[in-house]
């Protein structure tokens, strides 16, 4: 028997019957071109209880049972007097079906009461309902909805919204044994009652969103309704607007509820995002001072690419996030995305490196008439270390000093890690005197700035230098291996008394002769 549709279908069927064109009109009424609420026959599943029976207007697969009172099932009906019981295993599937004209691409809502029967002739493991669409009773062509396994033995209401992808002639409710059961061959034991009177035509909603910028109210949301043949009402919250499109939205969540004249409501959430454009700024300074080749580069994220960059107040944007050949100073960049969400970056400071500078030139003149022991030492600041040094266009070296120099004028160059250069010169003179080492006979370390230190006067290019000072008992109170080393009259941080102290000096002179000099020095307080 064909199911009833809306009142329109009943009228069409009656008219056709009186016109003696039953076949044609039945097909027209029961298979309309647009979806309607589809009335179900005997949705309360009323019938005479018994094993292997199905309620009137329903078709069964294998042996469904009208309950209660069959196979130890005693639970009262949730509606009316009877309901259907199904128990299935992998080799034995039970289901009930009814002929209905499901239309592909439409949406329907159906509700029913369900319960689990732990012992239904055999022990069961769970209940599990799956709804199918097909073109014959018990046909499982398309899975439309499923509860998954459940275990409550009291009646509970379930509501399904399903969307067949094709036209079907039957809807089937099956006890699904998809999950293995170790208690018996019947894993799924399902009780069904009080199916809704109709498969209700249900709106299908799709949202179109326009997001806003962070801190602004320019968002929009639109709802499109498909799958229905009747006018539906729309209500947005918050705000209560009843149009399909709302504007002026701040970031946040909004809900639209669409209600069909049949009472079915569908709610969908719209989340308006406050898009924020964020940029990481990298300033790359010029390699050398005064080059004016500084660069500002930006890495932008968020918002909607591509991004436009307005540099230093320009009204003409560029899609290139790099700005080279800049002089030192402060700059600004306005960043906009495709939806005009903006980020203002002010006071981007560009600082180029300080110039490579010669902070000091220290030199040692040639000691005496026949030696070549001149020395130049440089102190460098600025630029980008490390530095390299060259004397008189010679090879570059990492040491900032040159030794073994004769008298003359020397030109030097210094470059930093970016090859930024500075140059200068120094004059080395020769002391015309005998090449020798002289040791004073007295000193007065009293802090007056006059003769406060005891050191040898080295007028020669000496090597392997060692000067030691002893007390009269032979205790070493001072030792140095540097010709510039000097004694301040202290021993272990304490001032020694006025006395004569013995010294021994060892060195190799400029003629490569080993020398030893000895004597005494008077410490005067």
ROVOMAR-627733 format. One record per residue: residue in three letters; y, x, z of N, C-alpha, C in turn. Coordinates in steps of 0.02 Angstrom, whole numbers, plus 50000, padded with zeros to 5 digits. Atoms other than C-alpha are relative to their C-alpha. Example, Ala and Ser with C-alpha at 12.3 -4.5 7.8 and 13.67 -1.06 7.14 Angstrom:
2
ala499415004550000497755061550390500605004550000/ser499414995849997499475068450357500554996150037/
This chain:
525
unk499405004350000500005000050000500625004450000/unk499394996150005501735006749956500444998850061/unk499565000949942502985009750097500634996249980/unk499365003250010504574999650116500555005150004/unk499414995849995506235008050085500534996050037/unk499475003949969507905000750131499954992849977/unk499995007150018508314982550115500054999249925/unk499925000250073508794986149935499315000249967/unk500664999450031506994991149896499604993550007/unk500365006349990506274975249973500254994649951/unk499725005050046507464964549870499765001249929/unk500224998450068507014973949712499274998149990/unk500725001550006505164972049747499904992449993/unk500075007250003505364953249777500224997249933/unk499765002450065506374950649620499495001549945/unk500484998150052505124960249517499374995950003/unk500615004049992503664950649590500104993149968/unk499885006550029504454934149539500095000349926/unk499934999350072504774940949366499355002249966/unk500674998250026502934945549348500005006949967/unk500004993250026503374963649314499885004750058/unk500124996749936502594970449470499955007649992/unk500114992950005502054987549410500645003849988/unk499374996550017503694992749330500485000050058/unk499505000549948504774986349471499785003550063/unk500234996349941503664993549608500165007449992/unk499854993050011503855010749531500745001450005/unk499274999049996505735008549514500244999750071/unk499765000849932505965002649692499755005550046/unk500284995249954504805015049775500155007249981/unk499824993250021505405030349679500715000049974/unk499315000350022507305028849673500245006949979/unk499734993750024508375042249592500375003750055/unk499654996849945509305045949756499644998350065/unk500365001049937508655047849933500324994350039/unk499785005349954508775033250055499605000850064/unk500435000449941508115029850229499344997049979/unk500665002350021506245027950203499654996850059/unk500325003649945505475014550315499265001750002/unk500714998849990503765018650387499664993550021/unk500385005849979502445005350407499595001950062/unk500374999149938501655003450579500155006750033/unk499834993549970502625018250654499765000750072/unk500264999749932501985013550828499255001250003/unk500714998450006500215016650766499564995050038/unk500395005349966499544999950829499364998549961/unk500645001750030497734995650796499484998850053/unk500555001149953496054992250875499705006750018/unk500274993449981495495007350977499285000949976/unk500674998650022493955015750910499955006949970/unk500124993350027493185032050851499974999949925/unk500014999550072493455037350672500394994649966/unk499605005450028494775024150641500735002249995/unk499284998750006496585024650582500364993350003/unk499635006249997497945011650613500144997349930/unk499825002950064498364999650473500615003549969/unk499474996850040499525006750336499965007650001/unk500074992849997498925024450374499345002149967/unk500614997250028497635035350286499775005850045/unk500264994849956496505047250383499595005149963/unk500444994750024495655063750350499475001150052/unk500574999449955493935065550427500004994250050/unk500115005549951493845055550592500554999750052/unk499515001449948495505052150678499774994250043/unk500215005349954495345040450828500614996150023/unk499485004249969496405025650883499875000050075/unk500064999349928496705028451068500454994950035/unk500464996449956496585025851213499314996950002/unk500665002749987494795023451266499455003249960/unk500514996950041493895034651143499915007350020/unk500174993049984493005051051187500385002450061/unk499724998249934493665051151366500765000650000/unk499274999950000495505049451315500244993450031/unk499795006049964496305037351438500764999550007/unk499285000149991498155041451429500314993849968/unk499685005950028499225025651406500465001949942/unk499554999050056500245023751247500725000750025/unk499294999449982502075028851253500404994249971/unk499675005850030502525013851143499464995349975/unk500515004850021501524998051111499365001150039/unk500644999849964499684997851152499565005849979/unk500454994850023498875011451048500385005749967/unk499734994150033499155028450969499435003549965/unk500514996450038498215041050864499825006550035/unk500244993649974497165055750924499685004149945/unk500264995450051496755070850816499755006350034/unk500204993449977495715086050855499685003849942/unk500174996150059495455100050730499755006950019/unk500214993049997494565116550710500025002849930/unk499974996950066494475128850567499574996649948/unk500455003250048493035119350488500064992450000/unk499955007349994493595101750534500744998250013/unk499295001749994495375095950501500084992550004/unk499855007149994496015079150558500754998849991/unk499305001550013497635071150499500064992749982/unk499855006750025498475054650458500575000749949/unk499504999750054499545051250304500254993049984/unk499735006450026500675037650234500375001549936/unk499684999150065501315035350059500754998650006/unk499275000549997503195038450051500295004049942/unk499704996350056504355044249910500495005450024/unk499564994549980505025060949971500325003149938/unk499634997250057506365068149856500175007350015/unk499854992949992506495086949833500755001350003/unk499304998249993508135094649887500374995750050/unk499685004249950508515080750012499765002050069/unk500184998749931508425081350201499844993550035/unk500215005949962507555069250319499915001950073/unk500114999349928507455066850507499464995150022/unk500525004349972505915060150595499875002250072/unk500134998749929505505058750781499334996850019/unk500635002949976503895055350877499855002850070/unk500234997849934503065056951048499355003849991/unk500594995850006501755070651067499745001950068/unk500314997649938500525076051201499385004049982/unk500594995850007499085088351224499434997050039/unk500615002549966497305082851267499545005950012/unk500404994049987496435097651353499254999049989/unk500715001350010494735089151342499934993849957/unk500055005450049494465078651187499305000549970/unk500714999350016492565077051177499775007250011/unk500124992949989492615096051178500635002950034/unk499424996649971493735108151271500455002549943/unk499514997650049495325112251173500425005650032/unk499584994549976496555126651188500744998349999/unk499295001450008498215118951136500074993949955/unk499835005050051499065105551033500505003349952/unk499564997050050499965109850872500064995249941/unk499895004750055500725097550747500345003649942/unk499674997650061501135102550568500094994049953/unk499835005550046501995090550446499995002849929/unk500064997750069501585092050261500264994649953/unk499865004550056502205084450099499495001449946/unk500504999150052500955081449960499974993949954/unk500065005350050500425070249817499364995950007/unk500605003949984498845063149896499924999950075/unk500115000149928498285058250070499715006750023/unk500224993749969498055073950179500155006149957/unk499824994350042498775084950040500485004550038/unk499584995249963499545100750116500395004449951/unk499654996150052500565106049964500595003950028/unk499414996549972502135110350065500054998750074/unk499915000549928502325113850249500734998450015/unk499315002349989503855104250306500255001450070/unk499784998949931503895106450496499395001450043/unk500554998549954502845112350643500275000750070/unk499804999149930502905111950832499835006950026/unk500294994349966501935127750863499574997650058/unk500455002049945500685127751006500404997550060/unk499715002449937501155117251159499444997650045/unk500525001249950500245112551319500164994450049/unk499845005449954501095097651402499554994049985/unk500465005750008499925082951433500374993350005/unk499605006150000501305070251462500374999449934/unk499655001150063502235062351317500685003450000/unk499334997250009503755071851253500224998549929/unk499715001950064504925067251112500175006349959/unk499854994650047505045078950961500384997149941/unk499625002050059506295077750819499995005749950/unk500034995050053506105086750653500504998149945/unk499605000850061507335089050511499665004449947/unk500364996150050506425094350353500304998949931/unk499684999850066506895098350174499475001449948/unk500494998650053505555096150041500345003149939/unk499724996650059505835107249890499824996349936/unk500215003850059504945095249770499904992750020/unk500165007049987504615076749754499264999450022/unk500685001149976503075070949851499894992550012/unk500175007049992502145054449869499744998450071/unk500305001149934501385056850043500305004850051/unk499854995849942501865063350214499385000150043/unk500614999149962500455070150322500165003350067/unk499944997149933500375073750510499315002650020/unk500664996949989498975086050551499995003850066/unk500134995649943498265093750710499815006849972/unk500084993650034498445111850655499625004950045/unk500394995249960497095124150717500155007249980/unk499834993550027498045139350658499845005750048/unk500114994849950497775148850821499274999850021/unk500715000049979495985154350864499924997450072/unk500155002749934495185145751014499305002350021/unk500644997549977493785153051120499624995050043/unk500335005049957493325136751210499534995549961/unk500425004450040492595126451068500205000749927/unk499834999850071492635123550882500624995949985/unk499405004150009494095111450907500575003250041/unk499474996649963495615121950953500604995750015/unk499395004049994497005109150927499824992850013/unk500135007049982496915092251016500674996750011/unk499325002650004498445081550979500004992450005/unk499895007249995499035064151029500694998549971/unk499375001850033500405055650924500134992650012/unk499805007049992501365039550961500744999349985/unk499295001950003503005030650931500395004149949/unk499634996850054503495038350765500614995849983/unk499395003850016505275033650716499884995249943/unk500125005450047505405017950611500125002149928/unk499844998050068506065027450461500095007649998/unk499794993250014506245044550385500734999549980/unk499285001250008508125045150401500305005249953/unk499624995750044509165052050260500485004250042/unk499634995549956510015067350336500475004349960/unk499534995850037511585076250279499805007450003/unk500064992850002511445094350226500705003049998/unk499324997349994512955104650275500025007249977/unk499854993050016513645120550202500735001350015/unk499324998449979515185129250268500295005549956/unk499614994750033516505139350177500555002150047/unk499534997649950517545150250290500495005049970/unk499514994850014519145159950269500225002650068/unk499854997149935519365171850413500755001750005/unk499304998549988521025176650490500065007250023/unk499874993449973521825192550551500054999650076/unk499964999949928521755197650732500714998250022/unk499355002149974523155188950827500364994949958/unk499685004950044523535176650686499604993549998/unk500315006650006523115158450647500014997849927/unk500025001650071522765158250461499304998549975/unk500695001450020520905154450463499924993049972/unk500155006550029520145139950366499244998950002/unk500715001850003518475130750369499934993649960/unk500155006050040517765118250244499264998550005/unk500695002149999516175108150253499844996149936/unk500255003750058515195102150101499374996350021/unk500565004349979513965087850123499604998249938/unk500455001750055512465085650009499384996650029/unk500635002949980510815076550013500044992950024/unk499945006849976511495059350055500334995849945/unk499715004650049512005043949956500544995650031/unk499515004249965513145036150087500565004350025/unk499444996449972514845040850152499875001650073/unk500104997749931514755050950312500685001150033/unk499404998449963516045053350448499985007250023/unk499944992949982516675070650493500455000550062/unk499574998849942517355076850659499925007450020/unk499984993049980517875094550703500185000550074/unk499794998649931517995101450878500055007650009/unk499475004249970519065107050957500504997749946/unk499475002450044520485097450877499904992949977/unk500145006950019519625081350822500184998349929/unk499835001650070520095082950637499404996649966/unk500525003950034519125071250522499985001349925/unk500014998250070519425079750355499475005349988/unk500524995150016518205090950264500275007150006/unk499704993349997519425105650273500525000250055/unk499494999049948520415112150422500305006949991/unk499634993850011521725125750419500365002050064/unk499614997649944522825135950535499585001950060/unk500484998549946521345142250637500105007050027/unk500014993549966521415156150764499275002450003/unk500694997749993519885167250790499644996050055/unk500405003749951518495158050882499474995849967/unk500555004350023517075145550868500244992849993/unk499855007050014517265128250793499354996549980/unk500595003950018515985114450768500204994049959/unk499905006050040515885101050636499384995650007/unk500545004949994514835085450664500074994949945/unk500015004850054514375074850514499504994650018/unk500425005649979513685057550552499884995349941/unk500215004650053512725047050426500074992950025/unk499995006949977512915028050431499364997850035/unk500625001849966511105027550487499965002850071/unk499984997549932511615036350648499805007250008/unk500204993049996510935053650609500625004449998/unk499444995349997512155067250657499745007149993/unk500164993050009512105085350604500625004150019/unk499444995849977513175098550689499895007249977/unk500044993150021513555115750623500605003850027/unk499474995949970514555129850700500335004549947/unk499614995550043515935139250609500345005150045/unk499684994749961516465155950681500525003449957/unk499444996750035518175161950624500105006850033/unk499944993249975518305180650642500725002349994/unk499354996850003519935189150687499915007149975/unk500144993550029519815203750569500545005150020/unk499544994749979520585220050626499895006249958/unk500034993950039520985234850517500145005950046/unk499924994149957520745251450607499925006249958/unk500014993850039521105268550536499975006150045/unk500014993449968520685286150592500445004649959/unk499524995850034522095298050550499815007450010/unk500124992849996521765316350510500575003649966/unk499464996050028523195328450485499735007149989/unk500214993250018522745344550394500625004249987/unk499384996150009524125357450415499955004849941/unk499974995050053524695369450280499635006350023/unk500314993749980523715385650277500505004950029/unk499504995149978525315395650298500664996650016/unk499345002449981526995392850376500464999949938/unk499515000550054528295386550252499714997849934/unk500305002150063527035381050118500174992749983/unk499895007250010527465362450142499434996749962/unk500605002850031525695358150093499564996650052/unk500365003849950525215347750244499734993549970/unk500325006050027524075332650215499844995050056/unk500215005549956523845315750301499454996249963/unk500555003850029522165307350267499774994750050/unk500215005549958521525290650333499304997749982/unk500655003250008519775283550358500064993050030/unk499875006949978519915264550369499364996050002/unk500585004349991518645252050432500244993250023/unk499825006849979518615233550473500354996249945/unk499665004050050519465219450382499574999149938/unk500345001150064519035216450200500245005249949/unk499804995150051519065231450081500114996549933/unk499704993449994519835237849973500654999850039/unk499404999449960521305244250074500575002949958/unk499404997350031523085247450016500415003650053/unk499624995849954524185260750094500725000549977/unk499284999750014526075259950102500285005750042/unk499834993849966526725277250145500755000350014/unk499314998649979528315280050244500504994949975/unk499545005350018529105263150209499994997949927/unk500045001850071528605262050026499794992749992/unk500195006950015528475244549952499454999849947/unk500534999650051527205250549824499395003150032/unk500604997649967525455252249892499555003949953/unk500494996250038524105264249837499324999150032/unk500685000649974522225263249856499725006850021/unk500224993249981522135282049890500245001550071/unk499804999249930522105285650077500185007250019/unk499834993049985522725303650065500695001549972/unk499314998450019524505310350058500125007550009/unk499944992749995524665329050018500725002449991/unk499384996450014526085341650000500584997350043/unk499495002649954527045335750153500335005650039/unk499654995549956528375345050248499884998050072/unk500065001949930528315345550438500474994250017/unk499595005849981528965329550519499574994350023/unk500355006149979528495311950574499974995149941/unk500115004550056527785299350450499684993550026/unk500315006449983527185281250451499604997549940/unk500425003050052525835271950353499854992850020/unk500205007049991525585253150335499364998949959/unk500645001250033523775248550295499884992549995/unk500165007150010523315231550221499334999449966/unk500645001350034521615224650175500094994749947/unk499975004850056521185212250038500294993350022/unk499745006349975521695197650150500675000950036/unk499354998449972523335205950203500005000850076/unk500014997949930522735210050378500275007250002/unk499624993750002523845224750424499925004150063/unk499974995349945523875240050534500605004649987/unk499414995850007525515249250563499895006450040/unk500094993549968525345267850602500675003649998/unk499354996749996526965275650663499945006850033/unk499944993449969527475293150715499375004249992/unk500534995350015526085302550629500325006849993/unk499654993649997526645320050672499645005349959/unk500264994550041526405333950546500325006450025/unk499774993549974526535351350622499635005449963/unk500344994650034526195366650518499935006050047/unk500114994349955525585382950593500625004450006/unk499444995349990526815395350665499895006149954/unk500074994250045527165410650556499625005750034/unk500314993849974526125426250574500575004950016/unk499444995849978527275437650674499745006250035/unk500154993749965527255455450735500384999850066/unk499685000549934527585453650921500185006850029/unk499864993349974527555472250955499655005449960/unk500294994150032527265489250877500025005650051/unk500054994349953526645502650994499745006049961/unk500214994050036526465520350934499965006050046/unk500054993649965525985537650993500145005549949/unk499814994750047526835552250909499495005750003/unk500444994250002525915568150860500175004550059/unk499904996849935525665577951021500345006849996/unk499754993250001526055595650966499995002749929/unk499864997250065526335607550824499414999849953/unk500574999050045524575609350757499504994250000/unk500495005549996523755592350790500204994249953/unk499885006350035523605575450701499704994450043/unk500265005149954523395562950842500494994250009/unk499555005849997524735550150802499604993450000/unk500355006549994524295531950835500494994349994/unk499605006150006524975514750788499574994250025/unk500355005949972524485498850884500454993949992/unk499615006050014525045481150837499814994350047/unk500115006349964525235465150938500234994349955/unk499865005350049525145449450827499964993250034/unk500025007049977525535431150864500074995449939/unk499905005150052525565414950762499434999949950/unk500515000750051524575409950610499364997350028/unk500665002349980522725406650624499545005950007/unk500474994449991521635420250702499334998349969/unk499894992949986520655430750671500445003349947/unk499554996350044521805443750593499635005949969/unk500244993850032521455458050473500615004549988/unk499454995150001522485474050461499875005249946/unk500054994750051522845486550323500595004750007/unk499484994949994523825502950330500075003649933/unk499854996650063524665510150176499534997849944/unk500415003150053523695498150061499275002350002/unk500714998149992522035504550129499574993850011/unk500475005549990520515494050169500214995750060/unk499855004749945520645478850282499505001150057/unk500424998949941519975480650459500184994950053/unk499885004749946519795469950613500355003050060/unk499674996549945520525483050730500755000349988/unk499275000250008522395481850762500335006750012/unk499704993449988522635500550785499725005149951/unk500214994350041522535516650683500155006350040/unk499914993749963522325533950759499885005949954/unk500094993950040522225552050699500525000749946/unk499485000150051523875550150607500435006250006/unk499524994650002525015564250552500704997050004/unk499325002549999526895562950560500174996949933/unk499795003250062527685551350432500174992750012/unk499865007249997528175533450391499404996349972/unk500605003850018526735521150383500184992649990/unk499895007150015526755503750305499354996250014/unk500605003849982525555490650371500084992649979/unk500025007250015525045472850324499514996650048/unk500445004149958524275459150430499914993349966/unk500125006850026523445443150367499554996250049/unk500405004149955522705428550462499404997149962/unk500615002950030521155417850426500144996449935/unk499825003450062522105408750286500365004649952/unk499684994950043522745425050208500764999550000/unk499274999949992524515421850269500195006950026/unk499874992949987525325439150276500685001250032/unk499374997249976526665448850367499925007649995/unk500054992750005527095467250346500545003350041/unk499514996149961528055480950433499865007449991/unk500094992750005528195499650456500145003250067/unk499894996249938528215512750592500055007449982/unk499914992850011528775530950599499655003850056/unk500334995549953527675544050681500345006849992/unk499684993450002528545560350727499545005150033/unk500394994649971527825577250774500405003450055/unk499694996149946528225585350940499855007449987/unk500084992950015528525603550898499985003850066/unk500104996549937527785612351048499285002650001/unk500674997249994526275621851105499504994550016/unk500535004949987524675611951102499655002050064/unk500294998449934524165611951284500024993850044/unk500005005349950523845601151436500305003050063/unk499664997749940525005603151583499894995050057/unk500145004349943524645596551757500545001450052/unk499484999049951526065593651883499715002350067/unk500234997249935525985601652056500164995450058/unk499835004549944526705587352159500214993249972/unk499735006650016527115568552157500144996350065/unk499795003749940527885556152278499934992549988/unk500125007250013527115538552269500334995650052/unk499635004049950528475529952370500334993849969/unk499745006050030528945516352245500725000349978/unk499304999650021530655523152198500075000749925/unk499984999450073530175524352015500075007049975/unk499934993050018530335543152016499375003850021/unk500584995849985528765553752001499504996550046/unk500455003949957527695539852077499265001049983/unk500704999550023526115544051978499835007249985/unk500274993450018525045559451956499584999149937/unk500385000050062524465561851776500135006549963/unk499924994050041524195576251657500474998549942/unk499585000550059525455579251519499625003149942/unk500454997850053524355580251366500415000949937/unk499664998450062525205588851220499495002949951/unk500524997750045523655590451114499564993949983/unk500485005350019522345579951025499345001650034/unk500574998149958521005580551159499464994649997/unk500575004549997519285572651175499595001750062/unk500454999049943517955571151310500405001750063/unk499524998749947519335570051436499744997350067/unk500185002449933518975568951624500425003750051/unk499584997349946520175571351769499754997150066/unk500225002349934519555570651951500435003450053/unk499604997549944520515572752115499574999450063/unk500424999749940519675577852281500435001450061/unk499714997749937520135579552463499765007150013/unk500204993149984519975596552543499265000550021/unk500715000149980518235591152603499544998249942/unk500405001350060517665587252425499874992749984/unk500105007150015517765568252428500434998149939/unk499645002150059518245560952259500434994050017/unk499545005649986519795549952277500294997049936/unk499755002750063520235547552093499615003249943/unk500344997450059519375549151923500214995749941/unk499835003650061519875544551745499745003849940/unk500214997050063519235547551569500524998949945/unk499475001450048520875542651485500575004950010/unk499414995649993522265554951447500614996350028/unk499445003849973523445540951498499874997850072/unk500165002149933522575538151664500435003650052/unk499554997149949523655540951820499794997750069/unk500185001449930523365541652009500634998050037/unk499435002649962524505531452125499985001950073/unk500044997849930523995540152286499604995550045/unk500415004649961522835526052342499275001849994/unk500724999450001521005526952387499704993950033/unk500285006349977520045510752404500544995450027/unk499465004649983521705501552414500445002350057/unk499604997549943522415512252555500365006449979/unk499604994150015523795525252547499725006050036/unk500234993849969523205542952576500605003850028/unk499444996449967524245554352688500255005849957/unk499724994150032525365568552634499515005750010/unk500474994449997524235583152592499945002949930/unk500164996950064523675594752454499314997649980/unk500635002550026522285587852343499815004249940/unk500264995850053521205597752225499844995749939/unk500195003650061521005592352043499615004549954/unk500394996550051519795597151905500084996149935/unk499895003250065520165593451721499555003149948/unk500444997950054518875594451582500204996449936/unk499855003250064519225591251397499825004649943/unk500084996050061518955597151219500654999749962/unk499345000050031520545602651133499954998949925/unk499985001450072521095600550952499655005349959/unk500384994850035520215616750906499264999550016/unk500705001449983518575609250970499735005150050/unk500214995549948518545621351116499974996250066/unk500075003149933517905615351286500455003650048/unk499524997249953519215617751418499874997450070/unk500035002049930519205617351608500615002950035/unk499424997949962520775617751713499924997450071/unk500035002049930520875617051903500665001650033/unk499394998749962522265616752031500064995150057/unk499885004749945523025606952172500674996649989/unk499395003950005524355593652184500194997850069/unk499765001949934525435589852333500224992749999/unk499805007049992525535571352382500524999850055/unk499455000049952527205568852468500204992850015/unk499805006749980527595553052566500745000050020/
